[in-house]
Amino acid sequence: MAGALATAFGLGEAAAFTRVARGAMGAVWRLETLHGVFAAKEAFWRPPQEAAVRREVAFRAACGLPSPEPLTTPSGCYVADGWRLYEWIDGVVPSRDDLDTLAWLAEQMATIHLVGWTDGPMETDVWYHRVDVDWPALAERAPELTASVPRLVELTDLVNSTSLGELVLCHRDLTPSNVLIGADGPYLVDWDNVGPLPPARELGFLLINHLTDEHAVRRLASAYRAAGGPGEITGPESFATGLAIMLNYLHGQTTAALDSDLADEHRAFAAGNIAGQIESLPAPGVLERAAQAARV
């Protein structure tokens, strides 16, 4: 694969090819060639589409945020055989609880929202605003879900009963895991999920893993407001997209772990994520208190 990639992007001979990270949807590889070092992105399930990637690249440029530059093939395409390449950034991925990084992300989010991009298709992916899962039925196949079924049903009802509101183009994956702290500062990576969301919902998603830390919630919401962010947390409904992602991810990982047709690597990865996802479900009252803290 390394040689084919290097050839496709006009980079000469490949010298080394090492996987450096993986998630549920894909992996990142370090590709060393005669022309330098690059980050190669592999998609496991849904290869990137050229038209969508071109829109993403244009949007990223309009936002003007520090992020690795994508490469093109000699013919000007960003995608080759389902792979993408970027300049390599030497850096460290911060922890998910790094408040300085989270506050930086809140500021970058405000910049993204203020671009107000509404050109092109603005259809929303149901992954971000709807959960269609029969939790009791799934728990019969995955007993580790059983004790959480009432809360899963309650949170699903909240997601599905919340209207979307006005949409702008957003990053849709603003987490510390998508930040690289380089020698000259932080870089925002993984723009692959660019698409429409209401600004308040993306802010709610940034807060979703920190709901019980009122200091963190206040600091992030304040950083977003200070940078001019237009979204406002009004109540539990503002966390609907964060909850939708959490619930849909739990469903996807649970069904993947049960799927005997999947490769063992993918099943093991999925199984290892289930307990943590269950533990992260917000308890009753947490959403209300977090929404109040975000407004202070």
BAGUVEX-724329 format. One record per residue (C-alpha): x, z, y; residue number from 1. Coordinates in nm, 3 decimals. Each point is the difference from the previous one (the first is absolute). Layout:
N
X | Z | Y | minu
X | Z | Y | NUM
...
END
This chain:
296
X | Z | Y | minu
0.000 | 0.000 | 0.000 | 1
0.282 | 0.085 | 0.242 | 2
0.149 | -0.347 | -0.017 | 3
-0.337 | -0.169 | 0.045 | 4
-0.079 | 0.217 | 0.303 | 5
0.336 | -0.060 | 0.163 | 6
-0.041 | -0.373 | -0.051 | 7
-0.360 | -0.005 | 0.124 | 8
0.099 | 0.168 | 0.327 | 9
0.320 | -0.200 | 0.044 | 10
0.232 | 0.297 | -0.041 | 11
0.253 | -0.145 | -0.239 | 12
0.104 | 0.174 | -0.319 | 13
-0.143 | 0.342 | -0.092 | 14
0.258 | 0.273 | -0.065 | 15
-0.220 | 0.301 | -0.090 | 16
-0.367 | 0.088 | -0.033 | 17
-0.111 | 0.363 | -0.023 | 18
-0.343 | 0.159 | 0.018 | 19
0.006 | 0.277 | 0.261 | 20
-0.366 | 0.106 | 0.024 | 21
-0.339 | -0.055 | -0.158 | 22
-0.360 | 0.089 | 0.073 | 23
-0.335 | -0.069 | -0.159 | 24
-0.019 | -0.351 | 0.143 | 25
0.357 | -0.124 | -0.010 | 26
0.373 | 0.062 | 0.017 | 27
0.290 | -0.052 | 0.239 | 28
0.332 | -0.140 | -0.116 | 29
0.342 | -0.017 | 0.165 | 30
0.122 | -0.360 | -0.019 | 31
0.369 | -0.059 | 0.069 | 32
0.104 | -0.360 | 0.066 | 33
0.286 | -0.196 | 0.150 | 34
-0.189 | 0.011 | 0.331 | 35
-0.060 | 0.375 | 0.009 | 36
-0.233 | 0.269 | -0.130 | 37
-0.378 | -0.031 | 0.009 | 38
-0.312 | 0.191 | -0.106 | 39
-0.211 | -0.192 | -0.252 | 40
-0.362 | 0.104 | -0.044 | 41
-0.177 | -0.051 | -0.332 | 42
-0.381 | 0.017 | -0.029 | 43
-0.129 | 0.117 | -0.338 | 44
-0.363 | -0.105 | 0.026 | 45
-0.083 | -0.210 | 0.307 | 46
0.266 | -0.243 | 0.122 | 47
0.007 | -0.037 | 0.381 | 48
-0.175 | -0.304 | 0.145 | 49
0.194 | -0.207 | 0.252 | 50
-0.281 | -0.020 | 0.258 | 51
-0.053 | 0.377 | -0.003 | 52
0.374 | 0.061 | 0.023 | 53
0.031 | -0.228 | 0.303 | 54
-0.272 | 0.196 | 0.176 | 55
0.172 | 0.326 | -0.092 | 56
0.334 | -0.125 | 0.136 | 57
-0.163 | -0.111 | 0.327 | 58
-0.178 | 0.334 | 0.036 | 59
0.317 | 0.198 | -0.071 | 60
0.180 | -0.200 | 0.269 | 61
-0.283 | 0.061 | 0.248 | 62
0.024 | 0.375 | -0.061 | 63
0.372 | -0.006 | 0.078 | 64
0.091 | 0.292 | -0.225 | 65
0.335 | 0.042 | -0.175 | 66
-0.033 | -0.141 | -0.351 | 67
0.211 | -0.211 | -0.237 | 68
-0.014 | -0.373 | 0.070 | 69
-0.163 | -0.212 | -0.272 | 70
0.191 | -0.299 | -0.133 | 71
-0.131 | -0.350 | -0.057 | 72
0.097 | -0.268 | -0.248 | 73
0.178 | -0.311 | 0.134 | 74
-0.344 | -0.165 | 0.021 | 75
-0.135 | 0.284 | 0.217 | 76
-0.208 | 0.191 | -0.257 | 77
-0.005 | 0.381 | -0.015 | 78
-0.106 | 0.011 | -0.366 | 79
0.189 | -0.150 | -0.297 | 80
-0.134 | 0.043 | -0.354 | 81
-0.197 | 0.303 | 0.117 | 82
0.306 | 0.175 | 0.148 | 83
0.095 | 0.082 | 0.359 | 84
0.340 | 0.074 | 0.152 | 85
0.101 | 0.211 | 0.300 | 86
0.319 | 0.098 | 0.175 | 87
0.151 | 0.306 | -0.164 | 88
-0.011 | 0.324 | 0.200 | 89
0.224 | 0.286 | -0.107 | 90
-0.209 | 0.310 | 0.050 | 91
-0.166 | 0.308 | -0.141 | 92
-0.368 | 0.041 | -0.084 | 93
-0.125 | 0.326 | 0.157 | 94
-0.211 | 0.254 | -0.185 | 95
-0.378 | -0.029 | 0.022 | 96
-0.013 | 0.325 | 0.201 | 97
0.263 | -0.094 | 0.259 | 98
-0.191 | 0.074 | 0.321 | 99
0.239 | -0.189 | 0.225 | 100
-0.050 | -0.314 | -0.208 | 101
-0.376 | 0.052 | -0.013 | 102
-0.014 | 0.040 | 0.378 | 103
0.206 | -0.318 | 0.036 | 104
-0.248 | -0.178 | -0.227 | 105
-0.287 | 0.126 | 0.217 | 106
0.169 | -0.150 | 0.305 | 107
0.062 | -0.333 | -0.176 | 108
-0.363 | 0.000 | -0.110 | 109
-0.112 | 0.031 | 0.360 | 110
0.217 | -0.299 | 0.093 | 111
-0.150 | -0.202 | -0.285 | 112
-0.356 | 0.089 | 0.100 | 113
0.062 | -0.083 | 0.364 | 114
0.095 | -0.355 | -0.096 | 115
-0.372 | -0.037 | -0.075 | 116
0.054 | -0.297 | -0.231 | 117
-0.332 | -0.151 | -0.110 | 118
0.101 | -0.364 | -0.057 | 119
-0.061 | -0.153 | -0.340 | 120
-0.197 | 0.139 | -0.295 | 121
-0.116 | 0.358 | 0.051 | 122
-0.172 | 0.059 | -0.333 | 123
0.075 | 0.345 | -0.136 | 124
0.130 | 0.075 | -0.348 | 125
-0.244 | 0.236 | -0.176 | 126
0.301 | 0.202 | -0.119 | 127
0.009 | 0.154 | 0.349 | 128
-0.366 | 0.086 | 0.049 | 129
-0.190 | 0.013 | -0.329 | 130
0.033 | 0.176 | -0.336 | 131
-0.195 | -0.145 | -0.292 | 132
0.088 | 0.237 | -0.283 | 133
-0.218 | 0.181 | -0.254 | 134
0.208 | 0.318 | -0.007 | 135
-0.194 | 0.181 | -0.277 | 136
0.038 | -0.304 | -0.227 | 137
0.371 | -0.031 | 0.079 | 138
0.050 | 0.372 | -0.068 | 139
-0.131 | -0.052 | -0.353 | 140
0.302 | -0.224 | -0.060 | 141
0.238 | 0.205 | 0.215 | 142
-0.080 | 0.371 | -0.048 | 143
0.253 | 0.104 | 0.264 | 144
-0.257 | -0.115 | 0.259 | 145
-0.287 | 0.211 | -0.134 | 146
0.041 | 0.311 | 0.214 | 147
0.025 | -0.211 | 0.316 | 148
-0.301 | -0.226 | -0.060 | 149
-0.238 | 0.184 | 0.241 | 150
0.253 | -0.025 | 0.284 | 151
0.083 | -0.361 | -0.087 | 152
-0.368 | -0.090 | 0.020 | 153
-0.040 | 0.188 | 0.330 | 154
0.299 | -0.171 | 0.161 | 155
-0.112 | -0.339 | -0.132 | 156
-0.340 | 0.050 | 0.162 | 157
0.169 | 0.081 | 0.333 | 158
0.209 | -0.319 | -0.017 | 159
-0.290 | -0.225 | -0.093 | 160
-0.236 | 0.140 | 0.263 | 161
0.242 | -0.045 | 0.293 | 162
-0.036 | -0.316 | 0.210 | 163
0.312 | -0.198 | 0.084 | 164
-0.018 | -0.045 | 0.377 | 165
0.209 | -0.230 | 0.219 | 166
0.300 | -0.160 | -0.171 | 167
0.351 | -0.093 | 0.112 | 168
0.296 | -0.115 | -0.206 | 169
0.194 | 0.298 | -0.137 | 170
0.305 | 0.068 | -0.218 | 171
-0.216 | 0.189 | -0.256 | 172
0.289 | 0.173 | -0.177 | 173
0.158 | 0.228 | 0.259 | 174
0.170 | 0.265 | -0.212 | 175
0.350 | 0.153 | 0.008 | 176
0.076 | -0.190 | -0.323 | 177
-0.018 | -0.317 | 0.209 | 178
0.261 | 0.118 | 0.250 | 179
0.374 | -0.048 | -0.025 | 180
0.220 | 0.219 | 0.219 | 181
0.297 | -0.220 | 0.080 | 182
0.313 | 0.061 | 0.204 | 183
-0.176 | -0.121 | 0.315 | 184
-0.337 | 0.167 | -0.061 | 185
-0.314 | -0.042 | -0.209 | 186
-0.137 | -0.330 | -0.131 | 187
-0.358 | -0.065 | -0.109 | 188
-0.017 | -0.197 | -0.324 | 189
-0.268 | -0.134 | -0.236 | 190
-0.231 | -0.194 | 0.228 | 191
-0.151 | -0.166 | -0.308 | 192
-0.335 | 0.178 | 0.037 | 193
-0.068 | -0.115 | 0.357 | 194
-0.373 | -0.037 | 0.052 | 195
-0.301 | 0.122 | 0.201 | 196
-0.101 | 0.364 | 0.040 | 197
-0.156 | 0.213 | 0.271 | 198
0.286 | 0.178 | 0.185 | 199
-0.143 | 0.347 | -0.064 | 200
-0.005 | -0.067 | -0.373 | 201
0.367 | -0.094 | -0.009 | 202
0.080 | 0.319 | 0.191 | 203
-0.207 | 0.193 | -0.254 | 204
0.201 | -0.162 | -0.278 | 205
0.326 | 0.119 | 0.157 | 206
-0.139 | 0.354 | 0.006 | 207
-0.156 | -0.002 | -0.349 | 208
0.297 | 0.160 | -0.181 | 209
0.040 | 0.274 | 0.262 | 210
-0.357 | 0.121 | 0.049 | 211
0.075 | 0.364 | -0.080 | 212
0.290 | 0.015 | 0.249 | 213
-0.180 | 0.035 | 0.333 | 214
0.327 | 0.000 | 0.192 | 215
0.093 | -0.336 | -0.153 | 216
-0.347 | -0.143 | 0.065 | 217
0.012 | 0.106 | 0.366 | 218
0.353 | -0.133 | 0.048 | 219
-0.073 | -0.340 | -0.153 | 220
-0.329 | -0.047 | 0.182 | 221
0.167 | 0.105 | 0.324 | 222
0.290 | -0.244 | -0.053 | 223
-0.249 | -0.281 | -0.061 | 224
-0.201 | 0.084 | 0.314 | 225
0.313 | 0.039 | 0.214 | 226
0.106 | -0.352 | -0.103 | 227
-0.335 | -0.137 | 0.113 | 228
-0.170 | -0.027 | -0.338 | 229
-0.370 | -0.089 | 0.038 | 230
-0.131 | 0.154 | -0.324 | 231
-0.174 | 0.339 | 0.004 | 232
-0.056 | 0.237 | -0.291 | 233
-0.364 | 0.103 | 0.033 | 234
-0.073 | 0.170 | -0.332 | 235
0.040 | -0.028 | -0.379 | 236
-0.110 | -0.364 | 0.018 | 237
0.325 | -0.087 | 0.182 | 238
0.185 | 0.070 | -0.325 | 239
-0.216 | -0.244 | -0.200 | 240
0.271 | -0.264 | -0.040 | 241
0.261 | 0.255 | -0.104 | 242
-0.246 | 0.135 | -0.256 | 243
-0.091 | -0.350 | -0.120 | 244
0.366 | -0.081 | -0.061 | 245
0.054 | 0.333 | -0.174 | 246
-0.304 | -0.039 | -0.226 | 247
0.056 | -0.367 | -0.079 | 248
0.363 | 0.071 | -0.078 | 249
-0.098 | 0.283 | -0.234 | 250
-0.247 | -0.232 | -0.173 | 251
0.259 | -0.277 | -0.028 | 252
0.270 | 0.227 | -0.139 | 253
-0.238 | 0.163 | -0.247 | 254
-0.126 | -0.330 | -0.137 | 255
0.354 | -0.140 | -0.012 | 256
0.117 | 0.299 | -0.204 | 257
-0.283 | -0.069 | -0.246 | 258
0.065 | -0.375 | -0.023 | 259
0.176 | -0.074 | -0.329 | 260
0.063 | -0.359 | 0.112 | 261
0.232 | 0.110 | 0.281 | 262
0.374 | 0.029 | -0.046 | 263
0.117 | 0.351 | -0.088 | 264
0.190 | 0.027 | 0.329 | 265
-0.315 | -0.057 | 0.205 | 266
-0.212 | 0.235 | -0.214 | 267
0.259 | 0.278 | 0.025 | 268
0.030 | -0.044 | 0.377 | 269
-0.379 | 0.022 | 0.036 | 270
-0.034 | 0.303 | -0.227 | 271
0.263 | 0.184 | 0.201 | 272
-0.203 | -0.039 | 0.320 | 273
-0.338 | 0.132 | -0.114 | 274
0.055 | 0.376 | 0.026 | 275
0.149 | -0.024 | 0.349 | 276
-0.291 | -0.211 | 0.121 | 277
-0.252 | 0.251 | -0.132 | 278
0.185 | 0.287 | 0.166 | 279
0.001 | -0.184 | 0.333 | 280
-0.380 | -0.021 | 0.022 | 281
-0.110 | 0.195 | 0.309 | 282
-0.207 | 0.309 | -0.074 | 283
-0.338 | 0.061 | 0.170 | 284
0.040 | 0.090 | 0.366 | 285
0.350 | -0.147 | 0.033 | 286
-0.118 | -0.326 | 0.157 | 287
-0.207 | 0.180 | 0.263 | 288
0.285 | 0.233 | 0.097 | 289
0.252 | -0.284 | 0.014 | 290
-0.230 | -0.209 | 0.220 | 291
-0.035 | 0.292 | 0.238 | 292
0.378 | 0.052 | 0.012 | 293
0.053 | -0.370 | 0.074 | 294
-0.223 | 0.023 | 0.306 | 295
0.188 | 0.291 | 0.157 | 296
END
